[in-house]
């Protein structure tokens, strides 16, 4: 999932891959015109820095994708440096790519903006209350949706360990009033969201 970011970061501006990357991003996505700068992130995050390889002249730094925890370190660094979110992911759980998760939230926001505006004599509606089914251990949509858009979430999860990890991420950021994680019990299979 993150290979796309690595290549876009290392590719000189204007190449086919960088152009494709920009076309796929929502217009308000902060990564649309400026992919994550791995070297800059590494200066502020020693854990992430151990996964960064220096770039060639004229190119950006790249990530050592052979390291199993490189994607987790990238996600953690992006969430902290760009959104002020602390985040942990237990081993064995899916690691979400931050830029694409922001895209989904912004597209949903676009759909919500299609609702009629309140009349002058009406009160503005409260922030949306979003149901995230299968939030996974990362709770990425509730965390980003709350931080970026001020939305509230009910996050459901059928895996008890993932629900506990999601609750821990919510508590780590003091977002218990905005995000409620619910373990919904295990009825038949299913995977983890991310």
Backbone as JSON, one array per atom type, in Angstrom:
{
  "sequence": "XXXXXXXXXXXXXXXXXXXXXXXXXXXXXXXXXXXXXXXXXXXXXXXXXXXXXXXXXXXXXXXXXXXXXXXXXXXXXXXXXXXXXXXXXXXXXXXXXXXXXXXXXXXXXXXXXXXXXXXXXXXXXXXXXXXXXXXXXXXXXXXXXXXXXXXXXXXXXXXXXXXXXXXXXXXXXXXXXXXXXXXXXXXXXXXXXX",
  "N": [[0.81, -1.2, 0.0], [1.97, 1.25, 0.69], [3.98, 1.57, -1.11], [3.36, 3.12, -3.29], [3.45, 5.74, -2.23], [6.16, 5.89, -1.6], [7.42, 5.71, -4.08], [6.33, 7.98, -5.32], [7.38, 9.95, -3.71], [10.12, 9.69, -4.17], [10.3, 10.16, -6.84], [11.11, 12.57, -9.34], [9.48, 15.76, -9.49], [6.71, 16.01, -11.62], [6.96, 13.68, -13.04], [5.5, 10.71, -14.52], [4.43, 8.98, -12.5], [4.24, 10.69, -10.26], [2.4, 12.51, -11.28], [0.19, 10.82, -11.66], [-0.31, 10.12, -9.03], [-1.11, 12.6, -7.93], [-3.46, 13.01, -9.39], [-5.16, 11.07, -8.33], [-5.69, 11.89, -5.8], [-7.83, 13.58, -3.49], [-8.91, 16.94, -4.03], [-8.58, 18.57, -1.74], [-6.87, 17.16, -0.17], [-4.09, 17.08, 1.91], [-1.8, 15.86, 0.96], [-1.9, 15.87, -1.76], [-0.51, 17.63, -3.59], [1.9, 17.61, -2.42], [3.69, 15.11, -1.49], [4.42, 13.03, 1.41], [7.34, 14.1, 3.09], [9.94, 12.25, 3.56], [12.54, 12.58, 4.6], [12.28, 14.94, 6.13], [10.35, 14.13, 8.01], [11.86, 12.18, 9.28], [13.76, 13.66, 10.65], [12.43, 14.49, 12.92], [11.53, 12.23, 14.14], [12.91, 9.64, 15.62], [12.41, 6.83, 15.56], [11.12, 6.48, 13.11], [13.17, 7.44, 11.49], [15.09, 5.43, 11.35], [14.24, 3.85, 9.3], [14.53, 5.22, 6.98], [16.08, 5.92, 3.91], [18.76, 7.7, 2.44], [18.21, 9.96, -0.29], [18.85, 10.02, -3.87], [20.83, 12.46, -5.63], [18.79, 15.2, -6.38], [16.51, 13.79, -5.92], [14.04, 12.63, -3.56], [14.27, 11.31, -0.18], [13.92, 7.8, 0.57], [11.95, 5.0, 1.7], [12.79, 2.12, 3.64], [11.36, -0.46, 2.6], [11.6, -3.14, 3.05], [11.7, -3.64, 5.71], [9.57, -4.9, 8.12], [8.15, -3.24, 9.9], [8.2, -0.7, 8.83], [6.09, 0.61, 7.44], [4.28, 0.98, 9.52], [5.77, 2.69, 11.15], [5.92, 4.9, 9.43], [3.17, 5.63, 9.23], [2.66, 6.26, 11.91], [4.43, 8.43, 12.24], [3.42, 10.29, 10.34], [0.8, 10.73, 11.34], [1.38, 11.89, 13.83], [3.17, 14.11, 13.29], [1.79, 15.62, 11.31], [-0.88, 15.78, 12.09], [-1.12, 15.82, 14.8], [-1.76, 13.53, 16.22], [-1.44, 10.85, 18.39], [-0.44, 7.45, 18.13], [-0.72, 3.95, 18.13], [0.0, 0.63, 17.02], [-0.76, -2.64, 17.44], [1.18, -5.62, 16.85], [0.47, -7.65, 13.99], [-1.85, -6.5, 13.03], [-3.72, -4.63, 10.57], [-2.12, -2.01, 8.78], [-2.99, 1.2, 8.07], [-2.88, 3.26, 5.1], [-2.29, 6.62, 5.36], [-2.75, 8.91, 3.52], [-4.71, 7.9, 1.63], [-6.81, 7.31, 3.34], [-7.53, 9.8, 4.24], [-8.49, 10.82, 1.84], [-10.93, 9.32, 1.52], [-12.42, 10.3, 3.7], [-12.63, 13.02, 3.0], [-14.06, 12.84, 0.6], [-16.46, 11.84, 1.59], [-17.16, 14.01, 3.17], [-17.65, 15.85, 1.11], [-19.97, 14.72, 0.01], [-21.71, 15.07, 2.17], [-21.89, 17.81, 2.18], [-23.67, 18.31, 0.21], [-26.13, 18.37, 1.28], [-29.03, 20.39, 1.96], [-28.48, 23.74, 2.98], [-28.99, 25.12, 6.27], [-31.81, 27.23, 6.89], [-31.86, 30.79, 7.54], [-33.25, 31.17, 9.92], [-32.93, 28.77, 11.18], [-31.15, 26.49, 13.27], [-27.72, 25.63, 12.94], [-26.77, 22.37, 11.86], [-25.54, 19.76, 14.08], [-22.12, 18.52, 14.28], [-21.41, 15.79, 12.05], [-22.36, 12.47, 13.03], [-20.72, 9.6, 12.76], [-20.81, 6.22, 11.74], [-18.47, 3.82, 11.99], [-17.9, 0.86, 10.69], [-16.22, -1.96, 11.55], [-13.74, -0.91, 12.51], [-11.15, -1.65, 13.17], [-7.87, -2.15, 14.68], [-6.49, 0.18, 14.37], [-8.25, 2.37, 14.28], [-8.4, 4.39, 12.4], [-10.1, 5.98, 10.69], [-11.98, 7.21, 12.55], [-10.1, 8.64, 14.18], [-8.72, 10.38, 12.35], [-10.97, 11.64, 11.18], [-12.1, 12.97, 13.35], [-9.95, 14.66, 14.13], [-9.37, 16.14, 11.74], [-11.87, 17.02, 10.74], [-13.65, 17.44, 12.78], [-15.64, 15.64, 13.39], [-17.86, 13.29, 15.0], [-17.75, 9.9, 16.18], [-19.0, 6.55, 16.14], [-17.44, 3.66, 16.58], [-17.3, 0.44, 15.48], [-16.32, -2.92, 16.19], [-15.56, -6.34, 15.64], [-13.55, -7.94, 16.56], [-12.08, -8.57, 19.57], [-9.49, -7.9, 20.57], [-8.65, -6.03, 18.66], [-10.6, -4.06, 19.06], [-9.93, -3.24, 21.65], [-7.36, -2.17, 21.19], [-8.08, -0.08, 19.49], [-9.64, 1.48, 21.24], [-7.6, 2.2, 23.01], [-6.04, 3.85, 21.33], [-7.84, 5.94, 20.9], [-8.14, 6.91, 23.53], [-5.51, 7.67, 24.03], [-5.34, 10.01, 22.67], [-7.14, 11.62, 23.91], [-9.78, 11.63, 23.0], [-12.16, 10.53, 23.82], [-14.71, 11.61, 24.23], [-15.54, 12.21, 21.68], [-15.29, 9.93, 20.17], [-16.58, 6.74, 20.24], [-15.77, 3.52, 20.89], [-16.97, 0.38, 20.14], [-17.14, -2.95, 21.05], [-18.48, -5.46, 19.23], [-18.9, -8.12, 19.46], [-18.36, -11.51, 18.43], [-19.72, -12.7, 15.78], [-19.71, -14.78, 13.06], [-16.89, -14.87, 10.87], [-14.97, -12.46, 9.06], [-12.95, -9.64, 8.43], [-10.48, -7.23, 9.37], [-10.94, -3.76, 9.47], [-9.3, -0.93, 7.95]],
  "CA": [[0.0, 0.0, 0.0], [2.79, 2.44, 0.81], [4.93, 1.65, -2.22], [2.91, 4.25, -4.08], [4.0, 6.96, -1.63], [7.61, 5.86, -1.68], [7.8, 6.04, -5.45], [5.96, 9.36, -5.6], [8.32, 10.8, -2.98], [11.44, 9.63, -4.76], [10.24, 10.57, -8.25], [11.16, 14.01, -9.56], [8.18, 16.36, -9.75], [6.33, 16.05, -13.03], [7.02, 12.37, -13.68], [4.21, 10.04, -14.71], [3.92, 8.48, -11.23], [3.86, 11.83, -9.44], [1.17, 13.05, -11.86], [-0.88, 9.87, -11.36], [-0.56, 10.26, -7.6], [-1.87, 13.83, -7.72], [-4.8, 12.84, -9.96], [-5.94, 10.19, -7.49], [-5.93, 12.52, -4.51], [-8.89, 14.57, -3.37], [-8.31, 18.28, -4.16], [-8.23, 19.17, -0.44], [-5.96, 16.27, 0.55], [-2.81, 17.77, 2.09], [-0.73, 15.15, 0.26], [-2.15, 15.92, -3.2], [0.58, 18.28, -4.32], [3.15, 17.47, -1.66], [3.75, 13.82, -0.79], [5.19, 13.12, 2.64], [8.78, 14.29, 2.97], [10.49, 11.26, 4.47], [13.71, 13.14, 5.29], [11.81, 15.88, 7.15], [9.74, 13.34, 9.08], [12.92, 11.47, 10.0], [14.45, 14.59, 11.55], [11.66, 14.66, 14.14], [11.07, 10.95, 14.67], [14.02, 8.68, 15.54], [11.94, 5.51, 15.18], [10.91, 6.52, 11.67], [14.45, 7.72, 10.84], [15.87, 4.2, 11.1], [13.71, 3.21, 8.09], [14.7, 6.14, 5.85], [17.33, 5.86, 3.15], [19.0, 8.98, 1.75], [17.87, 9.97, -1.71], [19.86, 10.38, -4.85], [20.77, 13.9, -5.93], [17.6, 15.61, -7.11], [15.37, 12.98, -5.52], [13.79, 12.61, -2.13], [14.62, 10.11, 0.56], [12.96, 6.71, 0.4], [11.75, 4.17, 2.87], [13.24, 0.74, 3.54], [10.12, -1.23, 2.65], [11.86, -4.52, 3.44], [11.48, -3.73, 7.16], [8.13, -5.11, 8.35], [7.5, -2.16, 10.66], [8.41, 0.6, 8.19], [4.79, 1.24, 7.16], [3.73, 1.41, 10.81], [6.54, 3.87, 11.57], [5.48, 6.01, 8.57], [1.83, 6.05, 9.64], [2.79, 6.9, 13.22], [5.09, 9.73, 12.04], [2.48, 11.19, 9.66], [-0.29, 11.1, 12.24], [1.86, 12.79, 14.87], [3.74, 15.36, 12.77], [0.87, 16.4, 10.49], [-2.24, 15.89, 12.64], [-1.06, 15.86, 16.25], [-2.38, 12.32, 16.75], [-0.58, 9.76, 18.86], [-1.03, 6.24, 17.55], [0.01, 2.69, 18.28], [-0.62, -0.49, 16.32], [-0.2, -3.93, 17.86], [1.63, -6.51, 15.78], [-0.53, -8.53, 13.42], [-3.03, -5.76, 12.6], [-3.52, -3.89, 9.32], [-1.6, -0.64, 8.88], [-3.67, 1.99, 7.03], [-2.16, 4.38, 4.46], [-2.95, 7.86, 5.78], [-3.3, 9.74, 2.43], [-5.96, 7.39, 1.05], [-7.89, 7.4, 4.33], [-7.96, 11.2, 4.19], [-9.33, 10.92, 0.64], [-12.27, 8.81, 1.79], [-13.11, 11.23, 4.59], [-12.94, 14.24, 2.26], [-15.15, 12.52, -0.33], [-17.67, 11.77, 2.41], [-17.5, 15.4, 3.51], [-18.25, 16.43, -0.09], [-21.36, 14.24, -0.07], [-22.5, 15.71, 3.23], [-22.08, 19.22, 1.8], [-24.77, 18.38, -0.74], [-27.38, 18.61, 2.03], [-29.42, 21.8, 1.94], [-28.02, 24.57, 4.1], [-30.11, 25.55, 7.11], [-32.3, 28.59, 6.66], [-31.34, 31.77, 8.51], [-33.94, 31.02, 11.21], [-32.67, 27.43, 11.7], [-29.86, 26.27, 13.89], [-26.82, 24.78, 12.15], [-26.76, 20.99, 12.36], [-24.33, 19.39, 14.81], [-21.18, 17.77, 13.44], [-21.9, 14.45, 11.75], [-22.06, 11.31, 13.85], [-20.39, 8.61, 11.74], [-20.65, 4.84, 12.18], [-17.37, 3.14, 11.32], [-18.09, -0.57, 10.91], [-14.95, -2.65, 11.36], [-12.73, 0.14, 12.67], [-9.81, -2.22, 13.28], [-7.03, -1.71, 15.8], [-5.97, 1.52, 14.08], [-9.28, 3.4, 14.43], [-7.87, 5.48, 11.57], [-11.13, 6.92, 10.24], [-12.41, 8.07, 13.65], [-9.04, 9.55, 14.62], [-8.54, 11.44, 11.35], [-12.23, 12.38, 11.02], [-12.23, 13.87, 14.49], [-8.88, 15.66, 14.09], [-9.45, 16.99, 10.55], [-13.18, 17.53, 10.38], [-14.46, 17.68, 13.96], [-16.76, 14.72, 13.41], [-17.97, 12.32, 16.09], [-17.81, 8.55, 15.63], [-19.2, 5.28, 16.83], [-16.58, 2.73, 15.85], [-17.6, -0.92, 15.91], [-15.3, -3.91, 15.85], [-15.93, -7.67, 16.13], [-12.37, -8.56, 17.16], [-11.92, -7.93, 20.88], [-8.15, -7.3, 20.68], [-8.64, -4.83, 17.81], [-11.42, -3.05, 19.74], [-9.14, -2.71, 22.77], [-6.31, -1.33, 20.62], [-8.75, 1.13, 19.0], [-9.96, 2.27, 22.45], [-6.35, 2.76, 23.51], [-5.66, 4.96, 20.45], [-8.77, 7.04, 21.17], [-7.78, 7.46, 24.84], [-4.18, 8.27, 23.9], [-5.53, 11.35, 22.1], [-8.16, 12.34, 24.68], [-10.95, 11.8, 22.14], [-13.23, 9.65, 24.31], [-16.01, 12.26, 24.08], [-15.88, 12.29, 20.27], [-15.23, 8.61, 19.54], [-16.98, 5.62, 21.09], [-15.44, 2.25, 20.26], [-17.83, -0.68, 20.67], [-16.89, -4.34, 20.67], [-19.8, -5.95, 18.86], [-18.99, -9.57, 19.6], [-17.92, -12.23, 17.26], [-20.54, -13.62, 15.01], [-19.0, -15.2, 11.87], [-15.67, -14.32, 10.29], [-14.8, -11.05, 8.76], [-11.59, -9.15, 8.64], [-10.3, -5.99, 10.1], [-10.91, -2.56, 8.63], [-8.04, -0.23, 8.15]],
  "C": [[0.86, 1.26, 0.0], [3.8, 2.6, -0.31], [4.63, 2.85, -3.08], [3.49, 5.56, -3.55], [5.5, 7.02, -1.79], [8.06, 6.27, -3.08], [7.47, 7.49, -5.76], [6.93, 10.31, -4.9], [9.66, 10.84, -3.69], [11.46, 10.14, -6.21], [10.33, 12.08, -8.38], [9.77, 14.54, -9.92], [7.92, 16.38, -11.25], [6.43, 14.7, -13.72], [5.63, 11.77, -13.75], [3.62, 9.6, -13.37], [3.49, 9.62, -10.31], [2.56, 12.45, -9.95], [-0.01, 12.14, -11.56], [-1.28, 9.99, -9.9], [-1.44, 11.48, -7.34], [-3.29, 13.7, -8.26], [-5.71, 12.01, -9.06], [-6.32, 10.82, -6.15], [-7.09, 13.51, -4.58], [-8.25, 15.96, -3.43], [-7.89, 18.91, -2.83], [-7.3, 18.28, 0.38], [-4.61, 16.97, 0.7], [-1.65, 17.11, 1.37], [-0.89, 15.2, -1.26], [-0.96, 16.47, -3.98], [1.92, 18.16, -3.61], [3.14, 16.16, -0.89], [4.56, 13.97, 0.49], [6.69, 13.23, 2.36], [9.44, 13.39, 4.0], [11.68, 11.82, 5.26], [13.28, 14.1, 6.4], [11.16, 15.14, 8.31], [10.81, 12.65, 9.93], [13.66, 12.38, 10.97], [13.73, 14.73, 12.89], [11.25, 13.34, 14.8], [12.18, 9.9, 14.53], [13.59, 7.27, 15.14], [11.73, 5.43, 13.67], [12.25, 6.66, 10.93], [15.23, 6.44, 10.53], [15.38, 3.46, 9.86], [13.96, 4.03, 6.83], [16.08, 5.98, 5.23], [17.52, 7.2, 2.45], [18.66, 8.86, 0.27], [19.06, 10.25, -2.58], [19.79, 11.88, -5.09], [19.56, 14.22, -6.79], [16.37, 14.82, -6.74], [15.21, 12.99, -4.01], [14.26, 11.32, -1.5], [13.56, 9.04, 0.32], [12.89, 5.89, 1.68], [12.27, 2.76, 2.61], [12.02, -0.16, 3.72], [10.35, -2.69, 3.02], [11.67, -4.72, 4.95], [9.98, -3.85, 7.42], [7.43, -3.96, 9.07], [7.69, -0.78, 10.05], [7.1, 1.33, 7.93], [4.14, 1.74, 8.45], [4.46, 2.67, 11.29], [6.15, 5.09, 10.73], [4.12, 6.53, 9.02], [1.9, 6.79, 10.97], [3.4, 8.31, 13.06], [4.14, 10.73, 11.36], [1.38, 11.66, 10.6], [0.17, 12.09, 13.31], [2.31, 14.14, 14.29], [2.73, 16.23, 12.03], [-0.49, 16.63, 11.13], [-2.28, 15.91, 14.16], [-1.7, 14.65, 16.92], [-1.32, 11.31, 17.17], [-1.26, 8.46, 18.46], [-0.11, 5.05, 17.77], [-0.75, 1.6, 17.52], [0.02, -1.77, 16.79], [0.2, -4.77, 16.65], [0.46, -7.37, 15.29], [-1.8, -7.83, 12.96], [-2.69, -4.94, 11.36], [-3.07, -2.45, 9.58], [-2.2, 0.19, 7.74], [-2.77, 3.06, 6.41], [-2.92, 5.69, 4.71], [-3.51, 8.66, 4.6], [-4.61, 9.21, 1.85], [-7.1, 7.44, 2.05], [-8.41, 8.84, 4.41], [-8.85, 11.41, 2.97], [-10.75, 10.49, 0.93], [-13.06, 9.78, 2.67], [-13.51, 12.51, 3.85], [-14.05, 14.01, 1.23], [-16.48, 12.43, 0.41], [-18.12, 13.18, 2.82], [-18.15, 16.1, 2.31], [-19.71, 16.0, -0.24], [-22.24, 14.91, 0.98], [-22.78, 17.18, 2.91], [-23.21, 19.4, 0.79], [-26.11, 18.57, -0.03], [-27.74, 20.09, 1.93], [-28.89, 22.52, 3.18], [-29.21, 24.97, 4.95], [-30.53, 26.98, 6.75], [-31.77, 29.5, 7.76], [-31.99, 31.6, 9.88], [-33.72, 29.64, 11.84], [-31.28, 27.37, 12.31], [-29.01, 25.38, 12.98], [-26.83, 23.37, 12.72], [-25.49, 20.7, 13.15], [-23.36, 18.67, 13.86], [-21.73, 16.37, 13.18], [-21.49, 13.43, 12.8], [-21.92, 10.15, 12.87], [-20.27, 7.24, 12.39], [-19.55, 4.21, 11.33], [-17.47, 1.65, 11.65], [-16.78, -1.28, 10.57], [-13.78, -1.68, 11.46], [-11.31, -0.39, 12.74], [-9.05, -1.64, 14.46], [-6.57, -0.27, 15.61], [-6.95, 2.63, 14.41], [-8.93, 4.63, 13.58], [-8.94, 6.47, 11.12], [-11.64, 7.78, 11.39], [-11.34, 9.07, 14.09], [-8.86, 10.71, 13.64], [-9.8, 12.29, 11.18], [-12.46, 13.36, 12.15], [-11.22, 15.01, 14.42], [-9.04, 16.64, 12.92], [-10.78, 17.72, 10.4], [-14.08, 17.83, 11.58], [-15.67, 16.78, 14.07], [-16.71, 13.85, 14.66], [-18.18, 10.94, 15.47], [-18.28, 7.53, 16.64], [-18.43, 4.29, 15.97], [-16.86, 1.33, 16.37], [-16.51, -1.87, 15.43], [-15.69, -5.26, 16.44], [-14.76, -8.41, 16.78], [-12.05, -7.83, 18.47], [-10.56, -7.26, 21.03], [-8.06, -6.01, 19.85], [-9.46, -3.72, 18.46], [-10.66, -2.43, 20.9], [-8.03, -1.79, 22.27], [-6.9, -0.02, 20.11], [-9.1, 2.05, 20.17], [-8.7, 2.94, 23.0], [-5.89, 3.94, 22.66], [-6.56, 6.17, 20.68], [-8.38, 7.72, 22.49], [-6.44, 8.19, 24.8], [-4.28, 9.72, 23.4], [-6.61, 12.15, 22.83], [-9.44, 12.56, 23.89], [-12.14, 10.93, 22.56], [-14.61, 10.28, 24.18], [-16.48, 12.32, 22.63], [-15.98, 10.92, 19.6], [-15.58, 7.54, 20.57], [-16.67, 4.33, 20.34], [-16.26, 1.16, 20.95], [-17.39, -2.04, 20.13], [-18.27, -4.95, 20.42], [-19.9, -7.47, 18.89], [-18.64, -10.27, 18.31], [-18.99, -13.09, 16.66], [-19.74, -13.93, 13.78], [-17.88, -14.32, 11.4], [-15.61, -12.84, 10.06], [-13.39, -10.63, 9.09], [-11.59, -7.87, 9.42], [-10.27, -4.84, 9.13], [-9.58, -1.87, 8.81], [-7.93, 0.9, 7.29]]
}
